[in-house]
Amino acid sequence: MNDNDPAGQGPTRPLTVADVLALPVLAAGQPQVVTGVPHLDRPVRWVHITELTDPASFLKGGELVLTTGMPLPEDAAGVRRYVDELADIGAAALVIELVRRYHRPPDALVDACRLRGLPLVTLAKDVNFLEVTQVVHALLLGNQTDAMRRTQRIHEAFTALTLRGAGPEDVVRAAAEMSGHTVVLENLVHQALICEPSGNTVEEALTDWEQRSRATGAGDHTAICGPEGWLAAPVEYQGERWGRVAMLPALLPARANDGPAFGPEDITVLERTAMALTVARLIHPTPWESTAHRNALRDLVEQRHRSAEHARAHCAALGLPTDRSRFVAALVDLRTGNGETEAETRLFQELRTAGIPALVGELAPDRLGVLLALRPPQPWRPLVERLCRTALSLVPQAVVSVGSEVTDLSDTARSFREAARVAEATPPGQPLPPDRSFHELSDIGLRRLLYALREDPRIQEYTERQLGRLIDHDAQHGTDLLTTLRHYLDAAGNKTTAARRGGLSRETMYQRLRTIERLLDRDLESGGQRTELHTALTALDVLRAH
C-alpha cells in the first residue's frame, strides 16, 4: 500500500532472520552466519529458547531457536536427527552460543545444517536469551496488531465503496491505491476492460495482454499464478464466473529485495476487490465492455493517451487489432432523443458476432462512435455498409457518417473529426446515392458546408448584406426579383435560359436584371460577383429551410 491509500498506512514487512540478527540485543553477541546465508530472508514468527534434545515437538514452524548447545547429542547421527527435526518443522534458524559447551560449532552440526539449508548462527559472546525473546516478541506482536488494524481498514474501505454504489473504475482504482500494485479487470475472453497502473505504465501492463493472460491460466480461488506471478481472483455475476481481477507484481527495482511480491494484505485487498466488483456488476448492469469501449474511444478522439504505444496497448488489450491494421471512424447519429439506450450494446454485439473487430461507444447524447479495424487488403466500404444495415435495423432514422481511412491508430482522431464534419453538414432527410447507405467527406458540397455553418452569425450577416435589399424590395412591392436572380444564377449567367425557366420574355428578363443590379449595386456580368450572390442565395435557402 502507499501512504495515500484509503485503508491507511502500507503493510510492515515481515520480521526476517536477518532483521533479528541486526537487533542490538543479538548484535552484541557478535553473530556469525555459518550456513544458510541465502535463507536469511525467512520470516521469524516467534523466538524459542530450548535446552531439549527434541525441541521440534514444541515448535510450529517459523521459530528462531536459541540454544547454548548443551543438549546437542554427542554422536553425529544424533546431531543430524536434531537438525532434521528442526528443518522438517520449518524452523527459521538455529542460533547457538559458543560460550559454555562449545567454542566452535561442531562439524557434524555445520554439515547437517548446510545439507538441510537451515541457517546456523553462532554467538561469540554471552547473550541474554530472555531479553532477546522479549524484544523480538514485542516487535512481532506490534506487527500483528498493526496488520489487524490495516486489514480492518481495508474491509471498511471496500464496504464504504459498496454502500455508495461505486462503479468498477472506482473499485479497481481503490485496489491499486491500497496495494501499490497495478490492478487489471478482464472478462472471460481476456480483454482488459479497466487498468489502474501503479509503479508501471499502462503500456507496460497491457502490452500483449491477451497472450500473457492466457498463459497465466484461470483458477477458482485467489492465488498467485502464471509465469509472471500474477495474483488473480475470479469475479462472478449471478453465480457464474464473469472474469477476473489481476494484481501485477511491482516492476520497480526498489522493491526487488522487499521479500515476496505479494503479502497477506495484498490478498485481502484483491479478495475484497473481487467481492466489490461482483456487487458492482449487479448495481451497474450496463455491460462493462461497452463502458470500456466508450472510454477507449473518447481517449482516442480527445487524444488523451500519453503516447502512441499507450494507445496501441490500451486498444489491443480490448481486442482491437493494432499491428498492421487500417482504421476507419464512423459516427452513428440515432436522432431519437432518447440517448444511446440499448443501441450501443446491440451494435457492439452485432459487430462482434459478425467477427468485425471494432470499438463501439457513446461519444455524445444520441451519437455513437465506431472504430473499425481492417486487415490489408480488406476494403472498408462493405464493412461500413454492414454497420449501416445493423444501425438502421435498430434505429430506422439513424444516419451514419464516415471519415477517411487511416493507417495508424494515432491518426484515428483525424478520421473521427472528419466524420463529425460530415455529420454536421448532413441535414435531416439528406438523400444518398443509390449504391450506399452512409455519408462521407466527398459528399460535402457548398450547400452542405453552409448547412454546417448555418448558426454562425458571420454566415447570416453575409447573406443579409448580399441579398437583404432585394428581399426587402420584393416584400414592399410584391415583386419576385429573388426568383429571377435564382434562375439567372442557376443558368450560369445565360439570360435566354433564365428567361425560359422563369416564363419571361427576354426583354422582361433584361429589365429585371437591371433592377437587381441597381438594388444590389452589383455587376451581374462579373463572374466573381455572381459567385458571391450564388453563395449568399444558397445560404439563404439553407437558413430558411432549417
C-alpha positions, 0 to 999 in steps of 0.5 A: 500500500502507499501512504495515500491509500484509503485503508491507511498506512502500507503493510510492515514487512515481515520480521526476517532472520536477518532483521533479528540478527541486526537487533542490538540485543543479538548484535552484541553477541557478535553473530556469525552466519555459518550456513544458510546465508541465502535463507536469511530472508525467512520470516521469524514468527516467534523466538524459542529458547530450548535446552531439549534434545527434541525441541521440534515437538514444541515448535510450529514452524517459523521459530528462531531457536536459541540454544547454548548447545548443551543438549546437542547429542554427542554422536553425529547421527544424533546431531543430524536427527536434531537438525532434521527435526528442526528443518522438517518443522520449518524452523527459521534458524538455529542460533547457538552460543559458543560460550559454555559447551562449545567454542566452535560449532561442531562439524557434524552440526555445520554439515547437517545444517548446510545439507538441510539449508537451515541457517546456523548462527553462532554467538561469540559472546554471552547473550541474554536469551530472555531479553532477546525473546522479549524484544523480538516478541514485542516487535512481532506482536506490534506487527500483528496488531498493526496488520489487524488494524490495516486489514480492518481498514481495508474491509471498511474501505471496500464496504464504504465503496459498496454502500455508495454504489461505486462503479468498477473504475472506482473499485479497481482504482481503490485496489491499486491505491491500497496495494501499490500494485497495478490492478487489471479487470478482464472478462472471460475472453481476456480483454482488459476492460479497466487498468489502474497502473501503479509503479508501471505504465499502462503500456507496460501492463497491457502490452500483449495482454491477451497472450500473457493472460492466457498463459497465466491460466484461470483458477477458482480461488485467489492465488498467485499464478502464471509465469509472471506471478500474477495474483488473480481472483475470479469475479462472478455475476449471478453465480457464474464466473464473469472474469477476473481481477489481476494484481501485477507484481511491482516492476520497480527495482526498489522493491526487488529485495522487499521479500515476496511480491505479494503479502497477506494484505495484498490478498485481502485487498484483491479478495475484497476487490473481487467481492466489490466488483461482483456487487458492482456488476449487479448495481451497474448492469450496463455491460462493462465492455461497452463502458470500456469501449466508450472510454477507449474511444473518447481517449482516442478522439480527445487524444488523451493517451500519453503516447502512441504505444499507450494507445496501441496497448490500451486498444489491443488489450480490448481486442482491437487489432493494432499491428498492421491494421487500417482504421476507419471512424464512423459516427452513428447519429440515432436522432431519437432523443432518447440517448444511446439506450440499448443501441450501443450494446446491440451494435457492439454485439452485432459487430462482434458476432459478425467477427468485425473487430471494432470499438463501439461507444457513446461519444455524445447524447444520441451519437455513437462512435465506431472504430473499425479495424481492417486487415490489408487488403480488406476494403472498408466500404462493405464493412461500413455498409454492414454497420449501416444495415445493423444501425438502421435495423435498430434505429430506422432514422439513424444516419451514419457518417464516415471519415477517411481511412487511416493507417495508424491508430494515432491518426484515428482522431483525424478520421473521427473529426472528419466524420463529425464534419460530415455529420454536421453538414448532413441535414435531416432527410439528406438523400444518398446515392443509390449504391450506399447507405452512409455519408462521407467527406466527398459528399460535402458540397457548398450547400452542405458546408453552409448547412454546417455553418448555418448558426454562425452569425458571420454566415447570416450577416453575409447573406443579409448584406448580399441579398437583404435589399432585394428581399426587402424590395420584393416584400414592399412591392410584391415583386419576385426579383429573388426568383429571377436572380435564382434562375439567372444564377442557376443558368450560369449567367445565360439570360435566354435560359433564365428567361425560359425557366422563369416564363419571361420574355427576354426583354422582361428578363433584361429589365429585371436584371437591371433592377437587381443590379441597381438594388444590389449595386452589383455587376451581374456580368462579373463572374466573381460577383455572381459567385458571391450572390450564388453563395449568399442565395444558397445560404439563404435557402439553407437558413430558411429551410432549417 
